[in-house]
Amino acid sequence: MQTHFLNYPLLTYKLVYFHLWSIVLETMGKGEHLSSYGLLKIVGIKAQFKMGLSKLLLASFPSYTPTIRPDFDPNLSSMNISWLCGFMSADGHFGLRIRKHSKLTLGFNFEPVISISQDGISLITLEYIAKFLGMGKVIKDSPNRTTYMYYLASLKNINHFINKIEVTDIIGQKALDFADFCKGIEIINSKGHFTQEGLNELKTLSSQMNAKRTNFEKN
């Protein structure tokens, strides 16, 4: 696994945790974890991970010294479509938002959205995604949260995005969400969302995507 991520480096803040994890592997490879010094070294590394140390570890190793975190310096210029597809398969979101709209004949409006949320420590990665794709923007997820979001909602740009991504490049459950999302975009492109039949189909698609999904079989 380590070799894979050395050949295909992480581009979010997980890169820092990977470097710390690699130090632990090196320490164990030398057998240093069998000594008090090596064990304290590993505890000091563990302290710099997101979850930190448990109360048990803090009580068991009161004399540990936190290691210094490596700088976050991802090679963002190595970003490509394959990387982005893999990233979105894990952290991306494809949504068909339904909003009531009293001025429309059928009373509803659809807003297709593509987004990726990350903690603020990976903000530069989200900003580079917007630059790499040449579309979308980065916004703060919420005033009370530390997360940011790459956000794409323009129908024109969403069509450009779909043209860049092949359905087969998105994997796992997200591939099913992306396939349903693309079906929804086809309906909207053909103005089908202005008909009752198209509206019903969009509602069905929306109701079975993301956290609402219960069917994980490919059509």
Buried (B, 14 or more C-beta within 10 A) or exposed (E): EEEEBEEEEBBBBBBBBBBBBBBBEEBEEEEBBEEEEBBBBBBBBBBBEEEEBEEEBEEEBEEBEEBEBBEBEBEBEEBEEEBBBBBBBEBBBBBBEBEEEEEEEEEBEBEBBBBBBBBBBBBBBBBBBBEBBEBBEBEEBEEEEEBBBBBBBBEEBBBBBBEEBEEEBBEEEBBBBBBBBBBBBEBBEEEBBEBEEBBEBBBEBBEBBBEEEEEEEEE
